[in-house]
Amino acid sequence: MKKMTRIEQILAEALARGESAGCPPRLAGAVRHAVFPGGARIRPQLCLAVAHACGDDDPALADGAACAIELLHCASLVHDDLPCFDDAPTRRGRASVHYAYGEPLAVLAGDALIVLAFQTLAQAAAHATHRLATLMTIVTRGVGLPLGIVAGQAWECEPKVSLSAYQQAKTGALFAAATMAGAAASGGDPEEWRAFGERLGWAYQAADDIRDVAGDPLLMGKPVGRDVALSRPSSAAELGLEGAITHFERMMDSVLDAIPSCAGELALRELVRIEAARLVPTQFFDGSQRIAA
Amino acid sequence: MKKMTRIEQILAEALARGESAGCPPRLAGAVRHAVFPGGARIRPQLCLAVAHACGDDDPALADGAACAIELLHCASLVHDDLPCFDDAPTRRGRASVHYAYGEPLAVLAGDALIVLAFQTLAQAAAHATHRLATLMTIVTRGVGLPLGIVAGQAWECEPKVSLSAYQQAKTGALFAAATMAGAAASGGDPEEWRAFGERLGWAYQAADDIRDVAGDPLLMGKPVGRDVALSRPSSAAELGLEGAITHFERMMDSVLDAIPSCAGELALRELVRIEAARLVPTQFFDGSQRIAA
């Protein structure tokens, strides 16, 4: 089965468990709206790619980890879009959850997705409990206090913040969790895969900043110009557009440097190449040529 | 160590881990505000009491489970108090989290507490991973879809809801998780302890409804009269105050009936007796006499 098909299927199975008898129908609708149709699903792709590179000796557990990571990402998008943060009317090219279902159900859909993520991981590990505590620690660190994506979002509420601490927590942390969880689910050493995920996360955040300044809202599927409007830390705002693109190029080099030598190395480089080309609009940066070099 | 001291200490240890180096200070403050000073801590007390009744062969794991349950309860209070739900200015006799820290940090504090709960559980189970998957399943069911407290809160957003489905999800689910997790943490059979927790949760919700209609806001630590103002399902609204009190009395009987025969039975009956007296203001219901009978 193709990786993207596999990811959509495991997400659909997780949601079906949540939507079973007795679930309030509008909450089920809001949760589904938050997950389908999806974005690039880069985090679960990364998780499965690393699991494959580490031997993929427990594909069901790798699926559970990938699914948990994506559900947590979807939860963060729903809450980040709320009126008290970005107040985003659109996401992935259609109404954001709170626009479609109202603010109460958007808050609850985010909460439900966080819980569903850990439920999915626990169920996937029922036959491999020796790996569950490690996976739980990796995933909760990527999301929670002190350095996960919730902390990253909270830096927007602080009077002072360093750009690198913000980018690391806001995006690097969950990317690192994705690669490390892929390794841990397959019996690999998660620490060997931390830098690869972390750096890709930083590059992803830098690309997001560039696209926010220069991107096309139709391409982004959400409003642009929000970082400046909301006074958020942004590499494009700090370095200027050209500086931010150079910064992004250097980051993509360091991402490739961080891939451990392994059987799946070529496939991972290809995944990074495709992402780089997708992340920054081609009028600014010809990613496919740059990374192939 | 007394049970309440033990509970405050395990909560303090969990928060200290979250607040470690690199955590955004205002988020750490909001999380702490949500947890300390606490309420009655009835859910973790229940969890530890059942763990004790089941032999308490792994006190550290029981502590982790009790702590996780209370952190999840605190998270639900923070989100339920938000302007889009109850818009409560006070909680436990002082400013609610969003009044003290603003709405963005209240959303994030709730998210952080959910994640911290699962992180705490996983860390407590690092030496007993064979019990972790079961504990995770119990706890996530108590909180998430389709029948946990998040679903309970979501029933307030549905055009039609049955009072019993609402009370079961809104309160019964996490009480059941507390008793079942106490059993599972100590190698007991969680299913034997479901009814006790579930019924106590229903009684607790019924008492909350009575206090909302008739209670003193200073005693409650939060505004009263909110159920009617917000058109929420309420046994006091459905049955009238007198009918709701009779309903509560019957529920307390069925709670006592559901305690399994075990070494800790007397201590559990005493816990229930104290709770009953605390739950409903004495001018309406002399709980100590009723339950001792």
Interface residues (C-beta under 8 A of the other chain):
Chain A: R17 G18 E19 S20 A21 G22 C23 P24 P25 R26 L27 A28 V31 A75 H79 L82 C84 F85 G102 E103 P104 L105 V107 L108 G110 D111 A112 I114 V115 L116 F118 Q119 L121 A122 Q123 A125 A126 T129 H130 L132 A133 M136 T137 T140 R141 V143 G144 L145 P146 L147 G148 V150 A151 Q153 A154 W155 E156 C157 E158 V161 A165 A169
Chain B: R17 G18 E19 S20 A21 G22 C23 P24 P25 R26 L27 A28 V31 A75 H79 L82 C84 F85 G102 E103 P104 L105 V107 L108 G110 D111 A112 I114 V115 L116 F118 Q119 L121 A122 Q123 A125 A126 T129 H130 L132 A133 M136 T137 T140 R141 V143 G144 L145 P146 L147 G148 V150 A151 Q153 A154 W155 E156 C157 E158 V161 A165 A169
